[in-house]
Amino acid sequence: MKNSMSDMSGQITVLHVDDDAGFTDLSETLLEERSKQLQVETATGPEAVLDNISAWEYDCVVSDYDMPEVDGIEFLEAIRAEWSTLPVIVFTGKGSEEVAAEAISAGATDYIQKRGETSQFTVLANRIENVVEQHRARQSAERANQRRQRTLERITDGYVELDDEMVVTEVNEQAERLIGHSREELLGTPYDELSSEGRPETLSEYRDVLDKQEAKTVESESDINPGRWYRERIFPAQDSEGIFVYFRDITERREQKRALEEKTQQLEAILNNVKSAIWMRDSESRFLLINENCREMFGIPSDTDMTGKTPETLFGDRLAGQFKTNDRAPLDAGESVEFEEEVQTKDGNRTFLTRITPLFEDGEVYATVGVATDITAQKRQAREHEESRQLYRTLLDQSPNGVVIVQDETIQFVNDRMCVLTGKDDTELRGQRFTEIIAPEYHELVETRYESRVDGDQPPENYEIEMTAEDGQHRVIDLSASRIQYEGRPAVLATFNDVTEIKRHERQLEALKDEYESVFEHTDETLFLLDEEGDTLKVKRLAEPVVGEDGSTRPDALSEISDAKLKTEYQECVARNRKTTYTEQVSQSGRRTWEVVLTPIAIEGRVDRVVGTARNVTRQRRREELQKRIIDISSELIGTSKEEVDDRIETALARIGEYEGADRSYIFEFTDDGDVMDNTHEWCAPGVDSQQATLQGLDTGDFSWFMPKIVDQQTVTVPDVDDLPPEATHLQQTLDAGKIDAIVTVPLTRHDETIGFIGFDWTDATAPWTDETLGLMEVSAHIIASALTQKETVARREEREETLSALHDAATEIGRAESEAEVYETVTATAERILEFDLVAIDVERDGELIQEAWSLEMNGGDYYESTSLEDDDTFAGRAYNHQEAILVDDLREYDITPADNDYRSVLTIPIGTFGTFQTVSTSVAAFDEYDREFAELLVDHAAVKLRQLTDKDQLREQKEELKEQNERLDAFTSIVSHDLRNPLNTLELSLDLAERTGDTEHFERSYRAISRMDRLLEELLTLAHQGDDLGDLESVSLRQAVEQAWETVETGEAELLLAEDLTLKADRVRLMQLLENLISNAVEHGTTATSPEYSTVCITVGTLDGGFYVADDGPGVPAGEDIFEMGYSTAEDGTGFGLAIVEEIVDAHGWAIRVTESDGGGARFEITGVKA
């Protein structure tokens, strides 16, 4: 808040707030009298001091609890919002554990109850001094702690403070992480509760440092986390108040060190028995260990201690430099390195294979291990062997044939030619099983002869095999094999002579011979020779046209193709000396297509003659065109957008129709019930009139012969309409009307359901299709059906998304509803507008029945049950509600429940939780599908949620209102006891104390006034507490008699009473008497105490009015805008303010109403209505 002068001088500035001005004056005097440090400022209300709260320089605030404008808790919360740590003491007469708890919870520093004796101010003064001193100390400590905490956060070690009882008082984040407990778990916990049982070692070290006041460093296993080792630096705190510990986890490093020692011992035992030279040096190249073989290599005595020695102390500069350079290589690479090196030993210059491996600790290299193996002899042998191999290989590589050496059934050597033959390099071939380069069918033969040859037998040296090259080609090999010695052991040398081309030519000649012999006998092609004499092209047939089994002659190309075209192509073939191929379509033969191939026969580079073949490729070309059209149709329809699909379908119909030579191609689609079909797409050949407009809404039942076949997914072909059976009369009439001679229809299916068909008409031909073209139609039908399905799927998905979006908006609208009726109206409107339900009704459960609550405009009362009993399941609404499950019926006439109207055919009923049911009906069969059900359930779910919210809200509001009433009544009593009653009691006690000390009689007068006020308060308090809203037995009471009796019991002084006509009413006689007494007392009290002379004598009138009675006076009247029935309200100086509150309570208990207005005499007039005679 501040570091004011009062902090340094010891002066304490106190603000005391209490709504009793007399009490604050006493407290100021008595507090400053008890402590010279205190300087007290007073205020009778919080508002006066809260305006400048940000500029306060108070050291402490003392506040009453119960104050009329801003109570003590609100005042305390306002202080805490600005000054979070400023000491605040609640000093009040309202004493209870609940009040104290509420004050402390709201942030009070302390709580003291007023007790009406001067000694309490001594306690209060001491409390003020103590809390201010503690507050100042906390501020100083907090600043010091913040500085210390910032330091601890920068420490990388764990840090723990313990007091002299070994209780944890501080930890940093590193300590939390290392110990494995949170700060909240550690602070305030004795160390022995954290440590494991039977592990007091660390605690003993801590106590030793505390006792001896000497720092120490220890390495030990953790008491808290057994298995973890810590290095701890322990320091005593000043004044022997405890210790503080810095520690770090050394478990991994300790384990590494232990493992290294074990490995070192094992290595020393093992390494001395190996033939290689082995050593270990640290990162500075100092020896850590060396084996005997290494000592012997360099002539180092076995008793020489090598630990810590460097290469410079043992060897010459050149060898020492070589060793250090070797050590740097793994350090730079961060991994093992292996290399060959020449080393000067005591036996001369030797060749070694050396491997040096770095050892790591905490990510750093701390040593290297070297192993050097003497390979001098091996290197010499390898050089000699390599020289021999190179010489031998050079000789073999010059061979024109492939050469391999096989030993142990694997290839040991290959020459360059063998690599060419196999398509593999020598690294791939060497080590491979030798049969892998040989064709599988020759494996057994080659393996048998190889084994026999290795065993010393003499199988054939030359034989023919096949091998498979890398490119997959087979090669014919003339294999020659012989037994040799290879590197001291038996092996086989094999030579591969490639005779593939020679064999191929031999086979070609043989095949050509066979072909020529059979071609002329069986070919379907037209074979001929061409030669030119002058300008004349001479054609010589090589075979006569083939005659079929039925005696018919197959088409002959030479009689159909163009002579001019043949001559032109012949001349081109001769000129270029190259084979020529061309095709020719002959329209007069029914669109037959011939493929003609002309091949020149050249002798010594000059074309001598030309061999020609002509082949009928009509079916092949039509098949190719058919495939192309299918691909085109598929490409155009697959993945097309919903908007383009219809245009693409008609393009497909055109492609198919043109190919088939049809006059019209079209699509019919069925309605969902299959009763009607429409011509939805159409293509017409040029000159053919469209029939689409006249082919709409056709009744499928009229086509009794045709429709079952289509529905059964059969392709229907009518080669000649005149041949249709009698049962197809209607179809024949329809086709005749369109002058159609032949027709093909293919069903369109979706999920095994026929949705329509594609059809083709011919008006001038019968049976013009083939099996292949029928295949085109069926494939095209499948593609078009998929496109229509895709279009339908996209449309339904878009419709579903739009519906879901609209339902989301409707759910928002439902969420804004403020009543159940509004919810039901929104649901019915949504069902009509969004779900397009024509007939909707909502029934609400009331007393075991479903009552019609809301319905659509199309549904009138005569079409629906107004109420339904839930005792029976004889209605859809009752059954859905009782079983709490939705009911969807496609045809009510097949169900066991009779609808309200026999015209209804479909129904969807959904329970709205326990609130009622939602129902929609239709006069159509199967009017609702699963989507309708899903959407309706979603809508109803939103409604049920909102209805539950409204129900909960109503119940909560009623509970809150009831609780509020009870709390207000309790607050009123509490206010009386803790404030209105306690304040005069405190005044009485303090006045008596001062009177006793000073002898001044003025203090006794103040005491009498306080006693009189308490007596009246207690009397009316008991009336409120004991009676409240309770009534006794109601009886018929005469208003006149009751008023006269009440007048007798009240001190009326000189007041006058006027009684008008009488009234008999039903009431609790005792409570009615109390009501009248209070109204008369109120009139007398406020009339006779008025300051104006005209009100010195009051006149009170009691009379009847319609449905009740009134009590009026001619006094000063009621102040405008005041709630005179509020507990504690009074304009009289010594009034309690509870008389009219009691009147209102009695009126409410009887169920009457009361209002106050101005009387005819200008005073107050109280009118009580709702009275029953």
NUMIVO-72308 format. One record per residue (C-alpha): x, y, z; residue in three letters. Coordinates in steps of 0.05 Angstrom, whole numbers, plus 5000, padded with zeros to 4 digits. Layout:
XYZALA/...
***
This chain:
500050005000MET/505450495022LYS/511850585060ASN/509051175099SER/512251575155MET/507851185203SER/511750545184ASP/518250855208MET/515551245267SER/511350675295GLY/505051085289GLN/498950685265ILE/493251025227THR/486550675237VAL/479950775201LEU/473750555241HIS/467150495203VAL/460450375240ASP/453450635226ASP/452350815300ASP/455551495308ALA/455351465384GLY/459050805383PHE/464551065336THR/465651665381ASP/466551205441LEU/471150735403SER/475651315379GLU/476451565451THR/477650875482LEU/482450615427LEU/487051225430GLU/486751185505GLU/488950455504ARG/494850555455SER/498951175442LYS/501050875374GLN/493950905347LEU/491051495310GLN/483651355296VAL/479251645242GLU/471751475242THR/466151445191ALA/458851255198THR/458250955128GLY/462850615077PRO/460751075019GLU/464151685049ALA/471051335050VAL/470550894988LEU/470651474939ASP/478051594950ASN/480050884968ILE/486050894920SER/489151464960ALA/488451135029TRP/494451155075GLU/491250755131TYR/495150195166ASP/488849835188CYS/481249855178VAL/476149675232VAL/469149555204SER/462149375230ASP/458848765198TYR/451548975191ASP/450749675161MET/444549915123PRO/447350195059GLU/453549775045VAL/454449185092ASP/461148975122GLY/462348415071ILE/461148875011GLU/465649405044PHE/471048875056LEU/470648634983GLU/471349344958ALA/477649425002ILE/480548764978ARG/479448974905ALA/484149564916GLU/488549344975TRP/489448584976SER/493748555040THR/491449155081LEU/489448895151PRO/481848925162VAL/478548735229ILE/471048605231VAL/468548895298PHE/461148745304THR/455648555351GLY/453148015304LYS/456747425333GLY/456646725305SER/461246215273GLU/457746315207GLU/458947075208VAL/466146975228ALA/467246465173ALA/463946915121GLU/468347505142ALA/474747095141ILE/472846785074SER/471647485045ALA/478747685066GLY/478147955137ALA/484647935176THR/481147825243ASP/474247815274TYR/472248105343ILE/465248105373GLN/462648715409LYS/461348555482ARG/459049215514GLY/465049295561GLU/470949765556THR/475949195563SER/474248985492GLN/477749605466PHE/484249385499THR/483548735461VAL/481949115397LEU/487949575405ALA/492548985416ASN/489648625355ARG/490749255312ILE/498049315334GLU/499248575322ASN/496148525253VAL/499649165230VAL/506348925256GLU/505248255221GLN/503148605157HIS/509349035157ARG/513648425171ALA/510348025115ARG/511648595066GLN/518948615084SER/519547855082ALA/515947825016GLU/520748304984ARG/526647895011ALA/523447244989ASN/522347514919GLN/529747684913ARG/531646994940ARG/526646644894GLN/529546974833ARG/536346724854THR/533746014865LEU/530545994796GLU/537346114764ARG/540645534801ILE/541444914759THR/542144454820ASP/536244234862GLY/535444674924TYR/531844494989VAL/531244865055GLU/529644505120LEU/528444805189ASP/531544545253ASP/525944025258GLU/527943765188MET/521444025157VAL/521744265085VAL/520845015081THR/523045185010GLU/524644824944VAL/526245064873ASN/523544774807GLU/529744334797GLN/528544014865ALA/521343854847GLU/523643514783ARG/529343114815LEU/525342904877ILE/519042744838GLY/514243134883HIS/510843794872SER/512244414912ARG/505544354947GLU/507043644967GLU/513943814995LEU/512944465033LEU/511244345107GLY/512843595103THR/517943295152PRO/523742975116TYR/522842305150ASP/515742255120GLU/518742335051LEU/524441835060SER/523541085053SER/523040655115GLU/529640415143GLY/533840925103ARG/535841475153PRO/542841575124GLU/541642245090THR/537542515149LEU/543442335195SER/548142745151GLU/543243335154TYR/542843305230ARG/550443255235ASP/551243905194VAL/545944235237LEU/549244005302ASP/556444165282LYS/554644795241GLN/559744565189GLU/558344475115ALA/559743815081LYS/559043465013THR/556442755009VAL/554842254955GLU/549541754975SER/543441364953GLU/537041784959SER/532541665019ASP/526641904978ILE/528041564911ASN/531640914926PRO/536040714868GLY/537941444852ARG/544541734876TRP/545542474892TYR/551542904905ARG/549343384960GLU/552644024987ARG/549744145056ILE/550444825091PHE/548045045160PRO/543245635161ALA/544746245204GLN/543046225278ASP/542345455275SER/535245535247GLU/536044965198GLY/540044765136ILE/539844865061PHE/542044345009VAL/544444384937TYR/544143714902PHE/544643394833ARG/543042694806ASP/549542294794ILE/546141614784THR/547841544711GLU/554941784719ARG/556041314779ARG/553140724739GLU/557740894681GLN/563740924727LYS/562040254760ARG/560739934692ALA/567240194666LEU/571139904725GLU/567739224715GLU/569139244640LYS/576339444654THR/577438844698GLN/574238384647GLN/578238684591LEU/584838604627GLU/583437864638ALA/581137754566ILE/585638214526LEU/592137924552ASN/590237264517ASN/588837544448VAL/594137594393LYS/592438314374SER/595438914407ALA/590139264450ILE/590639914490TRP/586240454521MET/588241184523ARG/584541784551ASP/582642414512SER/589742684523GLU/592842034494SER/595141804563ARG/595241044570PHE/589840744616LEU/591340014600LEU/595439584551ILE/595538834539ASN/601638384538GLU/601838304463ASN/602339064456CYS/608039074507ARG/611638524470GLU/610738884403MET/614439504428PHE/619039164477GLY/615839454540ILE/617239044603PRO/611138724634SER/612539044702ASP/612439744674THR/606440144699ASP/603340454636MET/597840844671THR/598341584655GLY/604341524608LYS/604141874541THR/606841614474PRO/612442134478GLU/615241814542THR/615341114510LEU/616841214435PHE/620341674388GLY/617342314363ASP/615142014296ARG/611541424327LEU/608441854382ALA/605842344330GLY/602941764290GLN/599241504351PHE/596442184370LYS/594042294298THR/590541624301ASN/587141814366ASP/584342454337ARG/580742104280ALA/575241774323PRO/574742414365LEU/573342824302ASP/568542304273ALA/564942154338GLY/565041414320GLU/569640814309SER/574840864253VAL/578640284220GLU/584840344177PHE/591339994156GLU/597940294178GLU/605440144177GLU/608540134247VAL/615840074266GLN/616239524320THR/622039184354LYS/621638654298ASP/621839174243GLY/616639514199ASN/610039134203ARG/603039234173THR/597139284221PHE/589639324214LEU/587839814268THR/580939994296ARG/580040554347ILE/573340654382THR/571441274424PRO/568141194493LEU/562941714514PHE/560641984581GLU/555242524585ASP/555942624510GLY/563442744514GLU/569142274493VAL/573242094554TYR/577541534525ALA/579241124462THR/580340374455VAL/585140124401GLY/585939424371VAL/591639294322ALA/592338624286THR/598838444250ASP/596838294177ILE/603738324147THR/603737594123ALA/596637624098GLN/598138254058LYS/604137924024ARG/600137294006GLN/594437723981ALA/599038113935ARG/601937473905GLU/595137163897HIS/592337783864GLU/598037813814GLU/596537093793SER/589037233788ARG/590137853745GLN/594537463696LEU/589436893692TYR/583637383684ARG/587037763629THR/587637113589LEU/580436923601LEU/577637613586ASP/580637573516GLN/576336953502SER/570537083453PRO/566336603495ASN/563536683565GLY/567836343618VAL/565936163690VAL/569435783745ILE/564535413791VAL/566735153859GLN/562034893913ASP/556335003864GLU/557435753865THR/560736203813ILE/567736413834GLN/570036753770PHE/566937043707VAL/570137393648ASN/567638013612ASP/564137623557ARG/560037243609MET/557737903639CYS/555338113569VAL/551637463559LEU/547937503626THR/546938253629GLY/550038263699LYS/556638523725ASP/561738073758ASP/559838283829THR/552838043817GLU/555037383787LEU/560637193836ARG/557836813895GLY/551336653858GLN/549135933850ARG/551235723780PHE/544435443760THR/541236133768GLU/544036343700ILE/541335713666ILE/534235613643ALA/530235193695PRO/528934613648GLU/536434483644TYR/537934523719HIS/537633773733GLU/542033603672LEU/547334123689VAL/547433963764GLU/548133213751THR/553933303703ARG/557333823748TYR/557233343808GLU/559632773765SER/565333183737ARG/567533433807VAL/567532713831ASP/572532543776GLY/567732213726ASP/567832373652GLN/560932623630PRO/560332943560PRO/564633563555GLU/560133903503ASN/552533953503TYR/547134463487GLU/543234843540ILE/539335493546GLU/540636073593MET/536336673614THR/539437363608ALA/537737943654GLU/533138243600ASP/528937613601GLY/531437343534GLN/533236623527HIS/539936453495ARG/542035793465VAL/548935593491ILE/553935083467ASP/556834903536LEU/563834613543SER/566034403614ALA/572434113645SER/575033963715ARG/580634413743ILE/584034583809GLN/582135283833TYR/585835563893GLU/587734873915GLY/581034543909ARG/576934193853PRO/572734643809ALA/569534653740VAL/571535123683LEU/565535233636ALA/565735583569THR/559135883541PHE/558835943466ASN/552636343445ASP/549336003385VAL/542536343395THR/542436693327GLU/544536083290ILE/539035663322LYS/533936223311ARG/535336243237HIS/534735493233GLU/528035503269ARG/525536073226GLN/527135713162LEU/523735083187GLU/517635473211ALA/517135863147LEU/517135223108LYS/511534943150ASP/507535583146GLU/507835623071TYR/505534913066GLU/499335023109SER/497635743092VAL/495435593023PHE/490935043048GLU/487335363107HIS/487936113105THR/481736553106ASP/485937103075GLU/486337243001THR/493537102978LEU/496337352913PHE/502637562874LEU/503238232839LEU/507638402780ASP/507538962729GLU/508138882655GLU/508439572625GLY/502539962652ASP/498639332669THR/498539052739LEU/498238292736LYS/494837952795VAL/495837202807LYS/491736842860ARG/495636372905LEU/489236032930ALA/482036002911GLU/476636302956PRO/474935853015VAL/468235493012VAL/464535413078GLY/461234783105GLU/454435023079ASP/457335103009GLY/457635853010SER/463836212987THR/466936693036ARG/467937423015PRO/473537512965ASP/477838142971ALA/480238152899LEU/473138202874SER/471438782921GLU/477639222931ILE/479339782883SER/484239602827ASP/486540322822ALA/488040352896LYS/491639682893LEU/496039922836LYS/497840572871THR/499940202935GLU/503839682893TYR/507940232860GLN/509340552929GLU/511639882956CYS/516339762897VAL/519140472898ALA/520940442972ARG/522639692974ASN/518639663039ARG/512339313063LYS/506039723054THR/499439643092THR/492839993079TYR/485439893093THR/479439983047GLU/472140003067GLN/467439733014VAL/460440033024SER/456939622971GLN/458638993009SER/455139213073GLY/460739653101ARG/465939093098ARG/473139303113THR/479338983082TRP/486539043106GLU/491538953049VAL/498938813062VAL/503938843004LEU/510938543017THR/516638642967PRO/521038052947ILE/527938332930ALA/533537962895ILE/540338302901GLU/537038942924GLY/531938982868ARG/524538832877VAL/522738242834ASP/515538162853ARG/510638322909VAL/506737842954VAL/499838092975GLY/494937883029THR/488038163040ALA/484438023106ARG/477238163126ASN/477938623188VAL/470738863190THR/469138553258ARG/475738783288GLN/474739503266ARG/467539523291ARG/469939233357ARG/475239773362GLU/470140313346GLU/465440003396LEU/470740023451GLN/472440743434LYS/465140963439ARG/464440603507ILE/470640953532ILE/468141623507ASP/461341533539ILE/464441313605SER/469341893605SER/463842393593GLU/459042123645LEU/463641913702ILE/464742483750GLY/460442983713THR/456643503753SER/449243433769LYS/447644023723GLU/451243713663GLU/449142993670VAL/442743043628ASP/446343363569ASP/451842843573ARG/446742283574ILE/443442533510GLU/450342593479THR/451441863498ALA/444841663467LEU/446942003402ALA/453641633401ARG/450340963412ILE/444641093364GLY/449241323309GLU/453640723317TYR/447740233317GLU/444540593258GLY/438240683300ALA/432941193284ASP/431641363356ARG/434841233424SER/431641433490TYR/430941323565ILE/424741183605PHE/424941273681GLU/419940973730PHE/416641343788THR/418441093859ASP/412340633861ASP/413740373791GLY/406640523767ASP/408441063717VAL/414141173668MET/416541803632ASP/420841893570ASN/426242333603THR/431742333549HIS/431542243473GLU/435942263411TRP/433142233340CYS/436742113275ALA/436342663223PRO/429342673192GLY/426242283250VAL/420942653291ASP/421342683366SER/416142293406GLN/418442503476GLN/412742983489ALA/407442453477THR/410841923519LEU/409842213588GLN/405941923646GLY/405041233614LEU/401740713658ASP/406640133665THR/400839653677GLY/398839733603ASP/405239383582PHE/403938723617SER/408438313570TRP/414238793569PHE/414639063641MET/415838403678PRO/421938263635LYS/424838953647ILE/423438923722VAL/426838243722ASP/432838603691GLN/432538253623GLN/434738563557THR/428538553513VAL/429738483437THR/424138523386VAL/427338363318PRO/420738443282ASP/414738793314VAL/410038363273ASP/412437753311ASP/410338003380LEU/405837513419PRO/398437673431PRO/399637883504GLU/404038453477ALA/398338773438THR/398839443473HIS/406339473461LEU/405339283388GLN/400139833379GLN/404740343409THR/410540133364LEU/406140113302ASP/403840813317ALA/411041033313GLY/412340613250LYS/417640213287ILE/419939553257ASP/424939323311ALA/426639513382ILE/431739353436VAL/430939553509THR/436039473565VAL/434039563639PRO/437240123680LEU/438639873751THR/440640193817ARG/442439753876HIS/439039143844ASP/432739563832GLU/430239723762THR/429340473755ILE/427840503680GLY/430640273613PHE/434540513552ILE/431440353484GLY/433140373410PHE/428240383351ASP/429140223277TRP/423740413227THR/426540083164ASP/430239463186ALA/429138833226THR/434238543274ALA/439939003254PRO/444138873317TRP/449438363333THR/451738053398ASP/457338563402GLU/452639153392THR/447938873444LEU/453938863490GLY/455039603475LEU/447839753493MET/448239373559GLU/454939683579VAL/452240373560SER/445940243601ALA/450240083661HIS/454340723653ILE/448041143643ILE/444740823704ALA/450840993745SER/450541713721ALA/443141753739LEU/444641453807THR/450241943818GLN/445542513799LYS/440242253847GLU/445442153902THR/448142863894VAL/441143153892ALA/439042773955ARG/445542973990ARG/444443703973GLU/437243653995GLU/439443324060ARG/444743854073GLU/439644404060GLU/434744074107THR/439943984161LEU/441944714154SER/434644934158ALA/433644474219LEU/439644794251HIS/436445484242ASP/429945194269ALA/433644924330ALA/436245614343THR/429145884338GLU/426745344386ILE/432345524433GLY/429646244437ARG/422646014456ALA/420246264523GLU/414345794533SER/412145084517GLU/406745344470ALA/411845734431GLU/416145094425VAL/410244694398TYR/408345234348GLU/415445274323THR/415944514315VAL/409444464275THR/411345054231ALA/418244764219THR/415344074201ALA/410844404149GLU/415844894121ARG/422344494121ILE/420343764123LEU/414243894079GLU/409543494124PHE/402443684107ASP/398843404167LEU/402343494234VAL/399643454306ALA/402943504374ILE/399743184436ASP/401843374507VAL/401442904566GLU/396743144621ARG/394142704677ASP/394942044640GLY/392242294574GLU/395142584510LEU/391643244495ILE/391943564427GLN/396244194436GLU/398444414366ALA/396844214295TRP/397844444223SER/392844864186LEU/390944284141GLU/388743854199MET/382044024231ASN/379043754294GLY/374843234259GLY/381042884230ASP/384542754296TYR/383342514366TYR/382643104414GLU/385142674472SER/388041974480THR/388441544542SER/395341274557LEU/392540654592GLU/391740294525ASP/396340204466ASP/390740284415ASP/393440924383THR/400141074351PHE/401141674396ALA/399741264459GLY/404140684437ARG/409941134417ALA/409441514484TYR/408740894528ASN/414640534494HIS/418641164481GLN/420340964410GLU/418741234342ALA/413640884298ILE/413940904221LEU/408340564183VAL/408140544107ASP/401040284101ASP/396140354158LEU/391339844127ARG/396439304141GLU/397339514215TYR/393439324278ASP/391640044297ILE/385740404266THR/387441134248PRO/383041724266ALA/381341804192ASP/380841204145ASN/383841624089ASP/390541634126TYR/395341124096ARG/402141304125SER/404241544195VAL/410541754231LEU/409941834307THR/415642044352ILE/415542134428PRO/417642824454ILE/420842514516GLY/415842514572THR/412443144547PHE/408142834492GLY/408442614420THR/409642894350PHE/405642574294GLN/405042684219THR/400342304173VAL/399242254099SER/393841984053THR/399341664009SER/402540984020VAL/409941004041ALA/409841754044ALA/415541774096PHE/422441474090ASP/428341394138GLU/430842094121TYR/424042374142ASP/424541984206ARG/431642204219GLU/430042934207PHE/423642914248ALA/427242574306GLU/432643114303LEU/427343664305LEU/423643314363VAL/430143214402ASP/431443964398HIS/424344094423ALA/425143594481ALA/431643914503VAL/428344604503LYS/422244344540LEU/426644044594ARG/430344704600GLN/423745084607LEU/421344584659THR/427844614698ASP/427645374693LYS/420545414721ASP/422244944777GLN/428645314792LEU/424945984791ARG/419845724840GLU/425245454885GLN/429146104881LYS/423046514897GLU/421346074956GLU/428646084980LEU/428946834970LYS/422746925013GLU/425746495067GLN/432446855063ASN/429147535065GLU/425347335127ARG/431647045158LEU/435647675140ASP/430248085173ALA/430747705238PHE/438347695234THR/438448445224SER/434148545286ILE/438348095330VAL/445148305305SER/444149045293HIS/437649375317ASP/437748975382LEU/445348915392ARG/446849665382ASN/442249915439PRO/445049335481LEU/452149565469ASN/450050285482THR/446950055548LEU/453149675570GLU/457950235551LEU/453550775583SER/453150375648LEU/460650285648ASP/461851025637LEU/456551205690ALA/460150755739GLU/466851065724ARG/464651805719THR/458251825762GLY/454852255708ASP/447252125711THR/446652305636GLU/449151605621HIS/443351285660PHE/438251665617GLU/441551385555ARG/441050695587SER/433550755600TYR/432250955528ARG/436250355503ALA/432349875550ILE/425550145527SER/427550065454ARG/429949345465MET/423449165501ASP/419149375442ARG/423749045391LEU/423548385428LEU/415948395434GLU/414748505360GLU/420448035341LEU/417047475380LEU/410547625344THR/413947555276LEU/418046945295ALA/412546545328HIS/406746665280GLN/409346825211GLY/404546575157ASP/401046065203ASP/393646125217LEU/389045805268GLY/382045575253ASP/377946055211LEU/371346285240GLU/365946805226SER/368047445261VAL/364248105269SER/368748675245LEU/365349165293ARG/366448725354GLN/373648595334ALA/375149335326VAL/372049515393GLU/376148975428GLN/382449205394ALA/381049935414TRP/380749725487GLU/387549385485THR/391349965452VAL/393550615486GLU/389451095445THR/390151725487GLY/385552265461GLU/384451925394ALA/377351835368GLU/374151215336LEU/368651215284LEU/365350555264LEU/361350515200ALA/357049915179GLU/358849225205ASP/361748635165LEU/362147885181THR/368347555154LEU/372046895156LYS/378646985194ALA/383246745250ASP/380347165306ARG/386947255344VAL/390847455282ARG/385247935259LEU/385448265328MET/393048355322GLN/392148665252LEU/387049175278LEU/391249335340GLU/397449485298ASN/393549915249LEU/390350315306ILE/397150375342SER/400450605278ASN/395051145268ALA/395451375341VAL/403051365343GLU/404251755279HIS/398152225288GLY/399452445360THR/406952515350THR/406452975290ALA/409653655298THR/403854055269SER/398354275318PRO/392654035273GLU/394853305284TYR/394853335360SER/388452915363THR/387452375311VAL/380752085287CYS/380751365264ILE/375151095219THR/373750345206VAL/368750185150GLY/366949675097THR/368249665023LEU/366749184966ASP/370148534985GLY/373448795048GLY/374349355098PHE/378849955111TYR/382250325170VAL/383351065158ALA/385951655199ASP/386552405190ASP/393852445211GLY/399752685170PRO/399052135119GLY/404351685085VAL/410751965053PRO/410551884977ALA/414851324946GLY/416350965012GLU/415250225025ASP/411850285092ILE/411049525099PHE/418549395097GLU/421249105162MET/424649645203GLY/421350235167TYR/418750775214SER/418151535213THR/417251555289ALA/423451715329GLU/422551115375ASP/418650665327GLY/420849955315THR/418649915242GLY/415449225250PHE/408049375263GLY/406049455190LEU/410448875170ALA/406448435217ILE/399948715187VAL/402248525117GLU/404247835140GLU/397347715171ILE/393947955107VAL/398247485064ASP/396846905111ALA/389346995100HIS/390247065024GLY/387747785026TRP/390848404994ALA/392649075026ILE/394149744997ARG/395150435028VAL/392451085000THR/390551775024GLU/384251825067SER/378752345059ASP/381852715118GLY/388752735086GLY/391552185129GLY/392951455114ALA/387650955091ARG/389250205093PHE/384549795049GLU/384149035059ILE/380648665002THR/379447944980GLY/375847805046VAL/370847235046LYS/364447325085ALA/
***
